[in-house]
Structure formats: structure tokens, C-alpha cells
């Protein structure tokens, strides 16, 4: 039997001994596992049998639960339940007794913090001398991103509304995760949305829908002309707000003259779009 196997079996035996003599009665594995956050009932059984190596967090929890030193768990060396206190510790206890409740609680909290930072490092250092090196993790397989081709249907203004027709400019491949069933693309013209990172020449992905929430960016038809703006509805007035501090809102008081065509759900920079656009759609064979 190797040193590592021997260490695991000895450690498991000490954990089982603690459990079997807890408060002069046997504590079941289920009961102990319920009180430890780092281990399941099945793994606790395997630790006690010496089949697997216990983690540093597990040892910290066992040490705390049974109130035994971590050195005893790791080495089995005898320890005094009530060791003789040296003079420094005695002075610290005397000083602690002079504190009020708030100061005592603050000191307990700080002490607990120091222990939580230090103990895992001590245990890890001790275990590293006996633990077998962990195997290198296997690389995760690269998942191929699903894509579909969307039509580019004309131009919309990021500025003064302009007349647009659904003229098919071409097709562009986009990830399916970014789109909905009937999504399409519109090319932007103008500078009114530059502070929302929508620049002239970019393509925006539009999800067709008749309404949007206040503050969302929408493709809107105003008196027969189309624009892209932030949509704000206040009482019976619509404000189409640009994302450009140098430009003014478009205010529409007659709600019969405005229609929401869809919501902007994504932006494709002009350079990327122009490089990958297909002017004729011939979908590649799978």
C-alpha cells in the first residue's frame, strides 16, 4: 500500500471514530453529511473507507463540527482537550472580558475572518504533500454556432425621417441566438444614433412588433417616412429621441400618423456587414 492510500485510510478511520463517538452516541453518516456543506452522504462513506481524498474545506468543517485540531485529523497525533494556556493568551482573555458586547462581537467577527483566510491554506499545504496530482482537464468541444441568412430590406434614417421602400439589398448571415422568427435587417443612414453605437452604414436587426417599451430603440414610420429612434410615449404625445446630444427630439402629437414597425435587437457594424453580405442568396450546402 502506498503512502497516499495509507494516508486516506488513516484519515477516514479518524473521521469515522469522531462520528461513532459523538456525544457518547453514534452519529450516522446521513446526520453528519447534513451538517457539512462540502460533502454528500455517498462521498462521506467513500472518505471513511479511504477510497477518495478529502478536500481542505471538508477537513475544516469536520474540525469545526467536532471541535478537534486539524493537525489531529491529518496526523493522528495526540492532543490535550484543554491545553495549558500561555501567559499571552491569558492576558488576551482578561482583556476580552473587559470589553462590552459590541466590542466582543466585533472581535469575534474579525477573528473568524482571519481563521477563514488562513485555515484553508494550512490544510492545502499539508494535503499537497500526499495528494496525487490532478489530471489535466480535457478541452471542451467547440460548439458550432448556428446561423441563418436575413434579408436586408432598404434604408432607414438615423436623422431626419426618409422615405424607404422594401428593396432587397442582399442577405447577411447572423447567429440564430440574436434573432426571432421574422427578423430582418435595415441599413442605417445618418448620425442621430451614434451615442447608442449605431453609425451610418451599420445594419440593425429588427424584430417586427407593433409596440415597444418606453426608452427602447425602434424602427418607426412617421407620416409615411421611416426613422430609427428611442421611443418615448407620454400621455398622448410620442417623442422620438436621438442618441446624439446635438440633435432635437421629433415630437408627434397625432398618434394616427405614427406606427411602430419593430424593435432594434442588434447592430452589425458596416465593415463587417459589407465583407460578409451576399447580393444573391445561394445558401451553402450543409
C-alpha positions as CSV (number, residue, x, y, z in Angstrom):
1,X,0.0,0.0,0.0
2,X,1.4,3.4,-1.0
3,X,1.7,6.4,1.3
4,X,-1.3,8.2,-0.3
5,X,-3.6,5.2,0.2
6,X,-2.3,4.8,3.8
7,X,-3.0,8.4,4.5
8,X,-6.5,8.3,3.1
9,X,-7.4,5.2,5.1
10,X,-6.0,6.6,8.4
11,X,-7.8,9.9,7.8
12,X,-11.1,8.0,7.0
13,X,-10.7,6.0,10.2
14,X,-10.3,9.1,12.3
15,X,-13.4,10.7,10.8
16,X,-15.4,7.5,11.5
17,X,-14.1,7.4,15.1
18,X,-15.3,11.0,15.6
19,X,-18.7,10.2,14.2
20,X,-19.1,7.0,16.1
21,X,-18.3,8.6,19.5
22,X,-20.1,11.9,19.0
23,X,-21.6,12.9,22.4
24,X,-21.3,9.3,23.6
25,X,-23.6,8.1,20.9
26,X,-23.2,7.1,17.2
27,X,-23.8,9.8,14.6
28,X,-25.0,8.3,11.3
29,X,-23.3,9.2,8.0
30,X,-26.6,10.9,6.9
31,X,-26.6,13.1,10.0
32,X,-23.0,14.1,9.6
33,X,-23.4,14.8,5.9
34,X,-26.4,17.0,6.7
35,X,-24.2,19.2,8.9
36,X,-21.4,19.5,6.4
37,X,-21.9,21.6,3.3
38,X,-18.9,20.2,1.3
39,X,-19.8,16.5,1.1
40,X,-22.6,14.2,0.2
41,X,-23.6,11.0,2.1
42,X,-22.1,8.9,-0.6
43,X,-18.7,10.7,-0.7
44,X,-18.6,10.7,3.1
45,X,-18.8,6.9,3.1
46,X,-16.0,6.8,0.5
47,X,-13.8,9.1,2.6
48,X,-14.3,6.9,5.7
49,X,-13.3,3.8,3.6
50,X,-10.2,5.6,2.4
51,X,-11.4,5.4,-1.3
52,X,-11.1,9.2,-2.0
53,X,-9.1,12.1,-0.7
54,X,-10.9,14.6,1.5
55,X,-10.9,18.2,0.5
56,X,-9.4,21.0,2.6
57,X,-12.9,22.5,3.0
58,X,-14.2,19.1,4.3
59,X,-11.4,18.9,6.9
60,X,-12.1,22.5,8.0
61,X,-15.8,21.7,8.5
62,X,-15.0,18.4,10.4
63,X,-12.5,20.2,12.6
64,X,-15.1,22.8,13.4
65,X,-18.0,20.5,13.9
66,X,-16.2,18.1,16.3
67,X,-14.0,20.8,17.8
68,X,-10.8,18.9,17.2
69,X,-7.5,20.3,15.8
70,X,-6.9,19.9,12.1
71,X,-3.4,18.5,12.9
72,X,-5.0,15.6,14.6
73,X,-7.2,14.8,11.6
74,X,-4.1,14.9,9.3
75,X,-1.6,13.2,11.5
76,X,-3.4,11.4,14.4
77,X,-1.1,12.9,16.9
78,X,-2.5,13.2,20.4
79,X,-3.8,16.5,21.7
80,X,-5.0,17.9,25.0
81,X,-8.6,18.9,25.1
82,X,-7.8,21.7,27.5
83,X,-4.2,22.6,26.9
84,X,-2.3,24.9,29.3
85,X,-2.7,28.5,28.3
86,X,0.5,30.5,28.0
87,X,0.7,34.0,29.6
88,X,0.0,35.9,26.4
89,X,-3.3,34.0,25.8
90,X,-4.3,34.5,29.4
91,X,-3.8,38.3,29.1
92,X,-5.9,38.3,25.9
93,X,-8.7,36.5,27.7
94,X,-8.5,39.0,30.6
95,X,-8.7,41.9,28.1
96,X,-11.6,40.3,26.2
97,X,-13.6,40.0,29.5
98,X,-13.2,43.8,29.9
99,X,-14.9,44.6,26.6
100,X,-18.5,45.5,26.1
101,X,-20.8,43.3,24.0
102,X,-20.4,45.3,20.8
103,X,-16.6,45.2,21.0
104,X,-16.7,41.5,21.7
105,X,-18.8,40.8,18.7
106,X,-16.6,42.9,16.5
107,X,-13.5,41.0,17.8
108,X,-15.2,37.6,17.2
109,X,-16.1,38.6,13.6
110,X,-12.6,39.7,12.9
111,X,-11.1,36.6,14.4
112,X,-13.4,34.4,12.4
113,X,-12.4,36.2,9.2
114,X,-8.7,35.7,9.9
115,X,-9.3,32.0,10.5
116,X,-11.3,31.6,7.4
117,X,-8.5,33.1,5.3
118,X,-5.7,31.1,7.0
119,X,-7.0,27.6,7.7
120,X,-7.7,26.5,4.1
121,X,-4.1,27.5,3.1
122,X,-2.6,25.5,6.0
123,X,-4.7,22.4,5.1
124,X,-4.0,22.6,1.4
125,X,-0.2,22.8,2.1
126,X,-0.4,19.7,4.3
127,X,-2.5,17.7,1.8
128,X,-0.4,18.8,-1.2
129,X,2.4,16.6,0.1
130,X,0.3,13.4,-0.1
131,X,-2.3,14.2,-2.8
132,X,-1.9,12.7,-6.3
133,X,-1.5,15.3,-9.0
134,X,-4.9,16.2,-10.6
135,X,-5.2,15.1,-14.3
136,X,-5.2,17.9,-16.9
137,X,-8.8,18.8,-17.8
138,X,-10.0,17.7,-21.2
139,X,-10.6,20.5,-23.6
140,X,-14.3,21.2,-24.1
141,X,-15.5,20.6,-27.7
142,X,-16.1,23.7,-29.7
143,X,-19.7,24.2,-30.4
144,X,-20.5,25.4,-33.9
145,X,-22.7,28.5,-33.8
146,X,-26.0,28.1,-35.7
147,X,-26.6,30.9,-38.2
148,X,-29.3,31.9,-40.7
149,X,-29.4,34.4,-43.5
150,X,-31.6,37.5,-43.0
151,X,-32.7,39.9,-45.8
152,X,-31.5,43.5,-45.9
153,X,-34.7,45.5,-46.6
154,X,-33.8,49.0,-47.5
155,X,-32.6,52.0,-45.5
156,X,-33.9,53.9,-42.5
157,X,-32.8,57.3,-41.2
158,X,-30.9,57.8,-38.0
159,X,-31.6,61.5,-38.5
160,X,-34.5,63.2,-40.4
161,X,-37.1,60.5,-41.4
162,X,-36.7,59.4,-45.0
163,X,-39.0,57.6,-47.4
164,X,-37.9,53.9,-47.7
165,X,-39.1,51.0,-49.8
166,X,-38.6,47.3,-49.0
167,X,-35.9,47.0,-51.7
168,X,-33.9,43.8,-51.2
169,X,-30.2,44.9,-50.9
170,X,-28.9,41.4,-50.1
171,X,-28.5,38.8,-47.4
172,X,-26.3,38.5,-44.3
173,X,-25.6,35.6,-42.1
174,X,-26.3,36.2,-38.4
175,X,-26.3,33.9,-35.3
176,X,-29.8,32.4,-34.6
177,X,-29.3,33.3,-30.9
178,X,-29.7,37.0,-31.8
179,X,-32.9,36.9,-33.8
180,X,-36.5,36.0,-33.8
181,X,-38.6,34.2,-36.4
182,X,-39.4,37.1,-38.7
183,X,-36.4,39.3,-38.1
184,X,-34.9,41.4,-40.9
185,X,-32.1,43.9,-41.5
186,X,-32.2,47.6,-42.2
187,X,-29.2,49.8,-43.2
188,X,-28.8,53.0,-41.2
189,X,-28.3,56.4,-42.7
190,X,-27.4,59.4,-40.6
191,X,-25.7,60.3,-37.3
192,X,-28.6,60.6,-34.8
193,X,-27.9,57.3,-33.0
194,X,-24.1,57.4,-32.7
195,X,-24.2,57.6,-28.9
196,X,-26.0,54.3,-28.9
197,X,-23.2,52.9,-31.1
198,X,-25.4,52.9,-34.2
199,X,-23.4,54.6,-37.0
200,X,-24.3,55.5,-40.6
201,X,-23.9,52.4,-42.8
202,X,-24.4,49.9,-40.0
203,X,-27.0,47.2,-40.3
204,X,-29.6,46.9,-37.4
205,X,-31.5,43.7,-36.7
206,X,-35.2,44.4,-36.5
207,X,-37.8,42.2,-34.7
208,X,-41.2,43.1,-36.2
209,X,-43.6,44.1,-33.5
210,X,-46.4,46.8,-33.2
211,X,-45.3,48.2,-29.8
212,X,-42.1,48.8,-27.8
213,X,-41.4,49.9,-24.2
214,X,-40.5,53.5,-23.4
215,X,-36.8,54.1,-24.0
216,X,-36.3,51.2,-26.4
217,X,-34.8,51.8,-29.8
218,X,-37.4,51.3,-32.5
219,X,-38.0,51.4,-36.3
220,X,-40.8,53.9,-36.6
221,X,-42.9,55.1,-39.5
222,X,-43.9,58.8,-39.2
223,X,-46.3,60.2,-41.9
224,X,-45.1,57.7,-44.4
225,X,-41.4,58.1,-43.7
226,X,-39.1,55.8,-41.6
227,X,-36.6,56.5,-38.9
228,X,-34.7,54.8,-36.0
229,X,-35.0,56.5,-32.7
230,X,-35.6,55.9,-29.0
231,X,-39.3,55.7,-28.5
232,X,-41.0,57.6,-25.6
233,X,-44.8,57.7,-25.1
234,X,-46.0,60.3,-22.6
235,X,-49.8,60.7,-22.3
236,X,-51.0,61.3,-25.9
237,X,-47.6,62.5,-27.2
238,X,-44.8,60.5,-28.7
239,X,-41.2,61.7,-28.6
240,X,-38.6,60.1,-30.8
241,X,-35.3,60.8,-29.1
242,X,-32.0,60.7,-31.0
243,X,-28.8,59.3,-29.3
244,X,-26.9,62.4,-30.3
245,X,-26.9,65.4,-28.0
246,X,-26.6,67.8,-30.9
247,X,-30.0,66.8,-32.4
248,X,-33.5,67.6,-31.3
249,X,-36.4,65.2,-30.5
250,X,-39.1,64.5,-33.1
251,X,-42.5,65.3,-31.4
252,X,-45.6,63.6,-32.7
253,X,-49.0,64.7,-31.3
254,X,-51.2,63.0,-33.8
255,X,-50.9,59.3,-32.9
256,X,-52.6,58.3,-36.2
257,X,-49.5,59.5,-38.1
258,X,-47.0,57.2,-36.3
259,X,-46.6,53.4,-36.5
260,X,-44.0,51.2,-34.7
261,X,-42.6,48.7,-37.3
262,X,-40.3,46.9,-35.0
263,X,-37.7,46.9,-32.2
264,X,-33.9,47.1,-32.8
265,X,-32.4,44.0,-31.2
266,X,-28.9,44.1,-32.6
267,X,-26.3,46.1,-34.6
268,X,-23.8,44.8,-37.2
269,X,-21.0,47.3,-38.0
270,X,-20.9,48.4,-41.6
271,X,-17.4,47.0,-42.2
272,X,-18.4,43.5,-41.0
273,X,-21.7,43.6,-42.9
274,X,-20.1,44.7,-46.2
275,X,-17.5,42.0,-46.0
276,X,-20.0,39.1,-45.5
277,X,-23.1,40.3,-47.4
278,X,-24.4,38.2,-50.2
279,X,-26.1,40.1,-53.1
280,X,-27.6,36.9,-54.3
281,X,-28.9,34.2,-52.0
282,X,-27.4,30.8,-52.6
283,X,-27.3,29.1,-49.2
284,X,-24.2,26.9,-48.9
285,X,-24.8,23.1,-48.9
286,X,-24.7,21.6,-45.4
